[in-house]
């Protein structure tokens, strides 16, 4: 008997999609700080300021996804304040 295997994208992406949709619609901003932390960590890694092995395991999927698919935008961020456009772009990456 073979066990069905699911990719991390199939299991993790819907979780982050829901959080990002809530942030964008201002329904629930409870997880905004966590998402902002993950974006900041991804930016620090993209700029070579932080080692990828030092990232928080809670955000590993999102951070690695951002580094692989959103690196140019990460490098352009000047600070840690992110607008809804940023969340919308990340949401589209995960869909």
Secondary structure as UniProt FT lines:
FT   HELIX           8..25
FT   TURN            30..31
FT   HELIX           32..46
FT   TURN            47..48
FT   HELIX           52..54
FT   HELIX           57..59
FT   HELIX           60..69
FT   HELIX           71..76
FT   HELIX           84..94
//
